Each structure stands twice: as C-alpha cells, then as structure tokens.
Amino acid sequence: SFFMDLMDGSEKVQALFDLLSDLTIRFDEKQKALIGDALALPGHGFASSVKWSGLGMSDDNAIMIAPEQYTEMAVPYVEKICTPLGGPVFHSCGDWSGWIDAVLATKGSKWPMVPFRRKPTRERPTIWRPSSVLPIPV
C-alpha cells in the first residue's frame, strides 16, 4: 500500500514524510546542542570530522523507486533535513548508479559514498571508484 501511495504521489505519503523530516530535524538539533563543538559531521557511519559539514543519509530504499520518483518524492525531504547541517552526504547499499544524477542534483549535496563503478562517458570521463569506507568528493 505504501509503494502504491508513493506512485500516486499521495498526500498521505507527503504528510508522513513531513512528519518524519520534522522529527529528524528536531532530533538533529537536540544532538547538536548536546554534543556542541565536538560534533563530527557528516556522522552516521561516514568518515567524519569537526571540520566537515553535511548530514549522512543512508537511503537504502532509494533504489526501490524510479529515479524520477526519488527526485519528486524524496529529494525535497532530504534537502529539508540536511540543509541545516550543510547538505546531504548520500549512501545507499547496492548499485544505485541509475540514481546518481538525482542524488548529485540534490541542493547542497556534498559527496556520495559510492559502492559501484560508473562507466566513463564523453560527458563524464571520470570513473567512480568503489568505496565502502571513505567518501569521494564530487
């Protein structure tokens, strides 16, 4: 039912995402207040530093919907949650190469954790290197 509602662009899904993003922002603000100057970003299993910014977003569900649906339904909430901490740092297990353009187009996007190789093209001659530990700046 959730994925059917998501495909329909349901207001119920948007209301749920609004609620979850508001709760996440409140949680992040509380953590930031409690940790203070020792806060290392982007956090959540990413290589982190008190000198960096961004919020780690592990979104293993991203590949369960089309990149266009991800852009339409998820990106606004990723931006809402991550902007206060400097933008999203994206991770998703598996091969999400079909979603990389949507991820990189996300406002404030820092660097994704990349577990795949992207084939070089004339427009993008760089080969993305696999990384399960360190992020690769884009």
C-alpha positions in Angstrom: 0.0 0.0 0.0 2.8 2.4 0.8 4.5 2.0 -2.6 1.2 2.3 -4.4 0.5 5.5 -2.4 4.0 6.7 -3.3 3.5 6.0 -7.0 0.3 8.0 -6.9 2.1 11.0 -5.2 -0.3 10.5 -2.3 -0.9 13.3 0.2 -0.7 10.7 2.9 2.9 9.9 1.9 3.8 13.6 1.8 2.3 14.1 5.3 4.3 11.1 6.6 7.5 12.5 5.1 6.8 15.9 6.5 6.3 14.4 10.0 9.4 12.2 9.7 11.6 15.1 8.4 10.3 17.5 11.2 11.1 14.8 13.8 14.6 14.2 12.3 15.4 17.9 12.3 14.3 18.2 16.0 16.5 15.2 16.8 19.5 16.6 14.9 19.1 20.0 16.7 19.0 18.3 20.1 22.1 16.2 19.3 23.9 19.3 18.0 23.1 21.1 21.2 24.2 18.2 23.4 27.4 17.5 21.5 28.4 21.1 20.9 31.9 21.8 19.4 32.7 18.1 19.4 30.1 17.3 16.8 31.7 15.5 13.9 29.9 15.5 10.5 28.5 14.0 8.5 28.3 11.3 11.1 26.2 8.1 10.9 28.9 5.7 9.8 30.7 8.1 7.5 34.2 9.3 7.8 33.6 12.4 9.9 35.4 15.4 11.3 34.6 18.5 13.4 35.9 20.5 10.3 33.4 19.0 7.8 29.7 19.7 7.2 26.8 17.8 5.9 24.5 15.1 7.3 24.9 11.4 6.4 21.8 10.0 4.8 21.7 6.2 4.4 18.9 5.7 2.0 18.8 2.0 1.0 15.2 2.4 -0.1 16.1 4.9 -2.8 16.6 2.1 -5.4 13.1 0.7 -4.7 11.6 3.6 -6.7 12.4 5.2 -10.0 14.9 8.0 -10.0 12.1 10.4 -11.1 10.0 9.4 -8.2 13.0 9.8 -5.9 13.6 13.3 -7.2 9.9 14.2 -6.8 9.0 12.5 -3.6 12.2 12.1 -1.5 14.6 14.8 -2.5 12.6 17.7 -1.0 12.7 16.0 2.4 16.4 15.1 2.1 17.1 18.8 1.4 14.8 19.9 4.3 16.5 17.5 6.8 20.1 18.1 5.6 20.3 21.8 4.8 20.6 22.9 8.5 23.8 20.8 8.8 25.3 21.8 5.5 23.7 19.4 2.9 23.2 15.7 2.4 26.0 13.1 2.2 24.3 10.2 0.5 24.8 6.5 0.9 22.8 3.5 -0.3 23.8 -0.1 -0.3 23.9 -1.8 -3.7 24.3 -0.4 -7.2 22.5 2.9 -7.3 24.3 4.2 -10.4 20.9 4.9 -12.0 20.1 7.4 -9.3 23.4 9.3 -9.1 22.2 12.2 -11.3 19.2 12.7 -8.9 21.5 12.5 -5.9 24.0 14.9 -7.3 21.3 17.4 -8.3 20.1 17.5 -4.7 20.6 21.0 -3.4 23.7 21.2 -1.1 24.9 17.7 -2.0 28.3 17.0 -0.5 29.9 13.7 -1.6 28.2 10.4 -2.0 29.5 7.1 -0.7 30.0 5.2 -3.9 29.8 1.4 -3.9 29.9 1.0 -7.7 31.8 1.8 -10.8 30.2 4.2 -13.2 31.2 3.7 -16.9 33.0 6.7 -18.2 31.3 8.7 -21.0 32.4 11.6 -23.1 30.4 13.9 -20.8 31.7 12.3 -17.6 35.2 10.8 -18.2 35.7 10.1 -14.5 35.3 6.5 -13.3 33.7 6.4 -9.9 35.8 4.3 -7.6 34.1 1.9 -5.2 34.3 3.0 -1.6 32.7 1.4 1.5 34.8 3.5 4.0 35.7 6.9 2.6 33.6 9.3 0.7 34.7 10.6 -2.7 34.3 14.4 -3.2 32.4 15.3 -6.3 
